[in-house]
Amino acid sequence: MSKLDLAHFEQLYPQDTRLEEVEKILSFIKKGASCQIIGLPGTGKSNLLGLLSYNRSVRLKHLGENQKWFHFVYMDFSEVKKRNFADVIKFMIVSLSYSLSERNLKEEHDKINFFLSEVKNFEDDLILFQALKKSLDYLAIEKELTVVFLFDRFDQYTPNIGEEFFSNLKILRNRAKYRFSCVFSLNRYLTELVDPLVLSEFYEFVGENKVFLKLMDEPGLAFRLRYLEKITGKKLDLKLHNKILELTAGHGKLTRLSWETVLSEPARVKDLEKLLISRGSIGGALFEIWASLTSEQKKDLTRSTNEFLEKIGLTKNGKITIPLFEAYLKTLTPQISQTLSYDLARNEITKGDENLTEKLSPSEFRLLKFLLISRGRVCEKDEIIENVWRDSKTQEGVTDQALDQIIYRLRKKIEDDPNNPKFIQTVKGRGYKINDS
């Protein structure tokens, strides 16, 4: 195994890991399209992107020797979630340069580094974007590589995203044509995280191209268990192994943490479910799943079938698929306070103990913030548009119908029953108001 193979854990996985998901992603990329990877927290979205970037055997499995013409660039967007756009462009160029170095493409790496050296001391996003354009032109047009940007944890960046992000991606796509794609790793749909006006520039390329991660990937899980048994020197009892899979439904993170818990126990496990729920790391993973859901989705876990919950595999025919998560829900203390409030000092919006800030798109956040600051009075539609979208050019695109759609999406995220809203009230013929309660 080469030095490159030792650099990333994803390189060790078998080539049939996430077989269906990889195949579907590549089907979009081969057409010059982009796509979204959507799944529950802990299902392995980062791992899947790592397979494309670092696992040559996986690429050979799906692309054959043509894999050498595809270049995947992994970027963890949680690293730039509060950075300005100039820093984001630098991050993209640096990631591109680093990825070329890892694949030992020295000539290409040196060229991108040269472009970077010309602009590294600038903070102007227009100048920096010229370097990114030159980099892509060189790789896609001159070197004939298909360049794929893999945006991991992209939902952590969306609260600060501006129109220029997707308009610049469109420029890159139009220059490289079918040799440029993007893959966005998300907990929910891109259209729920990004304002339609912001996404509109790139929507034709990503649109409804969605890849849903299954809870369980058997080849990947089997590898992780073998690896864990090897480094611990312990063998997991077959009955306990099967019971863990039954409780976790093969959810990647929950299953791995459960294995680690059982293997670390000195005595025989009597009550497996109780043991697992009591562990802080597992409780944290369960909370991540719970916190990722909107108010409506939380209610739908027990009252009706929800299309999104079915697609990400958390429910099947309206029933929760992960018994350990169902047991965890019974331990939660019902919230007494469901007050919706805005914290000026932290610039955060909360509903009781739940922080809603990262679940809202930028315009949804600004809109709800304005309504909360104006709590108790009717906000006219024209007043809302003028205060929430201050740029006159942007205001032109926000019609009454567009505002109604944003309110609808906002209600789905904050109301227990969006069809019977408790917080955002419509005042017919005028606008909206936040209830005092």
C-alpha positions in Angstrom: 0.0 0.0 0.0 1.4 3.4 -1.0 1.8 6.5 1.1 -1.3 7.9 -0.5 -3.4 4.8 0.5 -2.3 5.3 4.2 -3.4 9.0 4.2 -7.1 8.5 4.6 -9.2 5.9 6.4 -11.7 5.8 3.5 -9.0 4.2 1.4 -9.3 1.0 3.4 -13.0 0.3 2.6 -13.9 -2.5 0.1 -14.8 -1.5 -3.4 -18.5 -2.4 -3.1 -19.1 0.0 -0.2 -22.1 2.2 -0.8 -22.5 0.6 -4.2 -25.9 2.0 -5.1 -25.3 5.5 -3.9 -21.9 5.8 -5.6 -23.4 4.6 -8.9 -26.3 7.1 -8.7 -23.9 10.0 -7.9 -21.7 9.1 -10.9 -24.8 8.8 -13.2 -25.4 12.5 -12.6 -21.7 13.5 -12.9 -21.4 11.6 -16.2 -24.2 13.8 -17.6 -22.5 17.0 -16.4 -25.1 17.4 -13.7 -24.7 18.1 -10.0 -26.6 16.4 -7.1 -27.5 16.4 -3.4 -26.6 13.6 -1.0 -29.3 13.6 1.7 -29.4 11.5 4.9 -29.7 11.4 8.6 -26.8 12.6 10.7 -24.4 9.7 11.3 -25.3 7.7 8.2 -21.9 8.4 6.5 -22.3 11.2 4.1 -18.7 12.4 4.8 -17.5 8.8 4.4 -19.2 8.5 1.0 -17.5 11.7 -0.3 -14.3 10.3 1.1 -14.7 7.1 -0.9 -15.0 9.2 -4.1 -12.0 11.3 -3.2 -9.6 8.8 -1.7 -10.6 5.2 -2.6 -9.1 4.3 -5.9 -10.6 0.8 -5.8 -14.1 2.3 -5.5 -13.5 4.6 -8.5 -12.1 1.6 -10.5 -15.1 -0.4 -9.7 -17.5 2.2 -11.1 -15.4 4.0 -13.7 -12.8 1.5 -14.8 -9.6 2.9 -16.2 -11.6 6.1 -17.1 -11.4 7.0 -13.4 -8.1 8.8 -14.2 -10.1 11.4 -16.1 -12.3 12.2 -13.0 -10.9 14.4 -10.3 -12.8 14.7 -7.0 -12.1 17.6 -4.6 -13.2 17.1 -1.0 -14.1 20.2 0.9 -15.5 20.3 4.5 -17.6 23.4 4.5 -17.9 23.4 8.3 -14.4 24.9 8.2 -15.7 28.1 6.4 -19.2 28.4 7.8 -18.7 31.9 9.2 -16.1 33.1 6.7 -16.5 35.8 4.1 -16.9 34.8 0.4 -13.3 35.8 -0.4 -12.1 33.2 2.2 -14.4 30.6 0.7 -12.9 31.0 -2.8 -9.4 30.7 -1.3 -10.5 27.6 0.5 -11.8 26.1 -2.8 -8.5 26.8 -4.6 -6.4 25.5 -1.7 -8.6 22.3 -1.6 -8.2 21.9 -5.3 -4.4 22.2 -5.1 -4.2 19.8 -2.2 -6.3 17.2 -3.9 -4.0 17.3 -7.0 -1.0 16.8 -4.7 -2.6 13.8 -3.1 -3.0 12.1 -6.4 0.6 12.9 -7.4 -0.5 15.1 -10.3 2.6 17.3 -9.9 2.3 19.3 -13.0 -1.3 20.2 -12.4 -0.7 20.9 -8.7 2.2 23.3 -9.5 0.0 25.1 -12.1 -2.9 25.7 -9.6 -0.4 26.7 -6.9 0.9 29.3 -9.4 -2.6 30.7 -9.9 -3.0 30.8 -6.1 0.3 32.5 -5.5 -0.8 35.4 -7.8 -3.9 36.2 -5.6 -3.2 34.9 -2.1 -2.6 38.3 -0.7 -5.8 39.7 -2.1 -9.2 39.9 -0.2 -11.2 40.9 -3.2 -13.6 38.0 -4.2 -13.6 39.1 -7.8 -9.8 38.8 -8.1 -9.8 35.5 -6.3 -12.6 34.1 -8.5 -10.4 34.9 -11.5 -7.8 32.4 -10.1 -10.5 29.8 -9.5 -11.8 30.2 -13.1 -8.2 29.9 -14.5 -7.7 26.8 -12.4 -10.8 25.1 -13.7 -10.2 26.2 -17.3 -6.7 24.6 -17.1 -7.9 21.3 -15.6 -11.2 20.9 -17.5 -10.3 22.4 -20.9 -6.5 21.9 -21.3 -6.1 18.7 -19.2 -9.6 17.3 -20.1 -10.3 16.3 -16.5 -13.9 16.2 -15.1 -13.6 18.2 -11.9 -16.1 17.4 -9.2 -16.4 19.6 -6.1 -17.6 17.6 -3.1 -19.2 20.0 -0.6 -19.3 18.2 2.7 -21.4 19.5 5.7 -22.8 22.1 3.3 -25.8 22.8 5.5 -23.5 24.4 8.1 -22.5 27.1 5.5 -26.0 27.9 4.1 -27.1 30.3 6.9 -24.4 32.7 5.6 -24.7 32.0 1.8 -25.1 34.8 -0.7 -26.3 35.0 -4.3 -22.7 35.1 -5.6 -22.0 31.6 -4.5 -24.3 29.9 -6.9 -23.9 32.5 -9.6 -20.2 31.8 -9.6 -20.8 28.0 -9.7 -22.9 28.6 -12.8 -20.1 30.6 -14.4 -17.7 27.7 -13.7 -20.2 25.2 -15.1 -20.7 27.2 -18.3 -17.0 27.4 -18.9 -16.2 23.8 -18.3 -19.5 22.5 -19.6 -19.9 18.8 -18.9 -16.6 18.5 -17.1 -17.7 20.3 -13.9 -20.1 19.0 -11.3 -20.9 19.6 -7.6 -22.1 17.2 -4.9 -23.7 18.8 -1.9 -23.9 16.8 1.4 -27.0 17.7 3.4 -29.4 16.7 6.2 -32.3 18.1 4.2 -33.2 19.4 0.8 -31.1 22.2 -0.6 -34.3 24.1 -1.5 -35.2 24.1 2.2 -31.8 25.6 3.2 -31.2 28.1 0.5 -33.6 30.9 -0.7 -35.1 30.2 -4.2 -33.7 33.5 -5.5 -30.2 32.6 -4.3 -30.3 29.0 -5.7 -32.0 30.0 -9.0 -28.7 30.6 -10.8 -27.6 27.0 -10.4 -31.0 25.2 -10.0 -31.0 23.9 -13.5 -27.8 21.9 -12.8 -28.8 20.5 -9.4 -32.6 20.7 -9.2 -34.2 17.5 -8.1 -31.1 15.4 -8.5 -31.1 13.7 -5.1 -29.3 10.7 -3.7 -30.8 9.4 -0.4 -28.4 7.5 1.9 -29.7 4.2 3.2 -29.4 3.7 7.0 -27.3 0.5 6.5 -24.5 -0.3 4.2 -23.6 -4.0 4.8 -20.1 -4.0 3.1 -19.0 -0.8 4.9 -20.3 -2.1 8.3 -18.7 -5.5 7.9 -15.4 -3.8 7.3 -15.7 -1.5 10.3 -16.5 -4.4 12.6 -13.5 -6.4 11.3 -11.3 -3.4 11.8 -12.6 -2.7 15.3 -12.1 -6.4 16.3 -8.6 -6.3 15.0 -7.5 -3.1 16.9 -9.2 -4.2 20.1 -8.2 -7.9 19.9 -11.7 -8.8 20.9 -14.4 -10.8 19.1 -18.0 -9.6 19.2 -20.5 -12.3 20.2 -22.8 -13.1 17.2 -26.0 -12.8 19.2 -25.0 -9.4 20.6 -23.9 -8.4 17.1 -27.4 -9.3 15.7 -29.1 -7.6 18.6 -27.2 -4.4 18.0 -28.1 -4.4 14.3 -31.7 -4.9 15.3 -31.7 -2.0 17.7 -29.7 0.4 15.4 -31.2 -0.7 12.1 -27.6 -0.6 10.8 -27.3 3.2 11.2 -23.6 3.7 10.7 -22.7 5.8 13.7 -25.1 4.2 16.2 -23.9 0.7 15.2 -20.2 1.6 15.5 -20.7 3.3 18.9 -22.7 0.3 20.1 -20.0 -2.1 19.1 -17.4 -0.1 20.9 -19.5 0.1 24.0 -20.1 -3.7 24.1 -16.5 -4.5 23.4 -15.4 -2.3 26.3 -17.7 -3.9 28.8 -15.8 -6.2 31.2 -18.9 -8.2 32.2 -21.6 -9.9 30.2 -24.3 -7.4 29.0 -27.7 -8.1 30.5 -29.9 -5.2 29.3 -28.3 -4.1 26.0 -30.9 -1.3 25.2 -30.5 0.2 28.7 -26.7 0.1 28.5 -26.6 1.8 25.1 -29.1 4.5 25.9 -27.1 5.3 29.1 -23.8 6.0 27.2 -23.2 9.7 26.5 -21.7 9.2 23.0 -24.7 7.2 21.9 -27.1 9.7 23.5 -25.3 12.4 21.6 -25.7 10.6 18.3 -29.4 10.0 19.0 -29.8 13.7 19.8 -28.2 14.7 16.5 -30.9 12.8 14.7 -33.7 14.4 16.8 -32.2 17.9 16.5 -32.0 17.6 12.7 -35.7 17.3 12.4 -38.2 20.2 11.9 -41.1 20.6 14.3 -43.5 19.1 11.8 -41.2 16.1 11.2 -40.9 15.5 15.0 -44.7 15.4 15.2 -45.0 13.1 12.2 -42.8 10.5 13.8 -45.8 9.4 15.8 -48.9 10.7 14.1 -48.7 10.2 10.3 -46.6 9.2 7.3 -44.0 11.9 6.3 -42.5 11.6 2.8 -39.1 13.0 3.8 -38.8 10.7 6.8 -39.7 7.7 4.6 -37.0 8.7 2.0 -34.2 9.1 4.5 -35.2 5.8 6.1 -36.1 7.0 9.6 -39.7 5.7 9.2 -41.2 3.0 7.0 -45.0 3.1 6.5 -45.2 5.6 9.3 -43.3 3.5 11.8 -39.9 4.4 13.3 -37.2 2.1 11.8 -34.6 2.5 14.6 -35.8 0.9 17.8 -33.0 2.5 19.8 -34.1 6.0 18.6 -37.7 5.1 19.5 -36.6 4.1 23.0 -34.6 7.4 23.2 -37.7 9.5 22.4 -39.4 8.0 25.5 -36.6 9.4 27.7 -37.1 13.0 26.5 -38.8 15.4 28.9 -41.6 17.3 27.2 -40.9 20.9 26.8 -43.1 23.1 28.9 -42.1 26.3 27.1 -42.5 26.6 23.4 -41.9 30.3 23.2 -40.4 31.6 20.0 -37.8 34.3 20.7 -34.9 36.2 19.1 -31.6 36.7 21.0 -30.0 39.9 19.8 -26.6 39.3 21.5 -26.2 35.9 19.9 -28.2 36.6 16.8 -30.1 33.4 17.2 -33.8 32.3 17.1 -35.0 29.7 19.5 -38.2 27.8 20.1 -38.1 26.7 23.7 -34.8 24.9 24.1 -34.4 24.3 20.4 -32.1 26.5 18.3 -33.7 27.1 15.0 -31.0 29.3 13.5 -29.2 26.7 11.3 -32.5 25.2 10.1 -33.5 28.4 8.4 -32.4 29.8 5.1 -30.9 33.4 5.3 -34.2 35.0 4.1 -36.3 32.8 6.4 -34.1 33.9 9.3 -34.3 37.6 8.4 -38.1 37.4 7.9 -38.7 35.6 11.2 -36.3 37.9 13.0 -38.2 40.9 11.7 -41.6 39.5 12.7 -40.3 38.6 16.2 -38.9 42.1 16.7 -42.3 43.4 15.6 -44.1 40.9 17.8 -47.7 41.7 18.5 -48.4 44.0 15.6 -49.4 43.4 12.0 -46.5 43.7 9.5 -47.7 44.8 6.1 -46.4 42.8 3.2 -44.7 45.8 1.6 -43.1 46.6 4.9 -41.7 43.1 5.3 -40.3 43.0 1.8 -38.7 46.5 2.3 -37.1 45.5 5.6 -36.1 41.9 4.9 -34.8 42.4 1.4 -33.0 45.8 1.6 -31.4 45.6 -1.8 -33.8 47.2 -4.4 -32.8 44.8 -7.1 -33.6 41.8 -4.9 -36.9 43.4 -3.8 -38.1 43.3 -7.4 -38.0 39.5 -7.4 -40.0 39.2 -4.1 -43.6 39.2 -5.1 -46.5 38.7 -2.7 -46.7 35.2 -3.9 -43.0 34.6 -3.3 -43.4 36.0 0.2 -46.3 33.6 0.9 -44.2 30.7 -0.2 -41.4 31.7 2.2 -44.0 32.0 5.0 -45.2 28.5 4.1 -41.7 27.0 4.2 -41.1 28.8 7.5 -44.2 27.4 9.1 -43.2 23.9 8.1 -40.0 24.4 10.1 -41.3 26.1 13.2 -45.0 25.1 13.6 -46.1 21.7 15.1 -49.0 21.9 12.6 -48.2 24.2 9.6 -51.9 24.1 8.5 -53.0 25.4 11.9 -50.2 27.8 12.8 -49.7 28.9 16.4 -46.9 31.4 15.9 -47.2 33.1 12.5 -50.7 34.4 11.9 -52.0 35.6 8.5 -53.9 38.9 8.6 -56.0 38.7 5.4 -55.5 41.5 3.0 -52.6 43.0 5.1 -49.7 40.8 6.1 -48.5 38.7 9.0 -48.0 38.9 12.7 -46.4 36.9 15.5 -48.7 35.9 18.3 -47.9 37.4 21.7 -48.3 33.9 23.3 
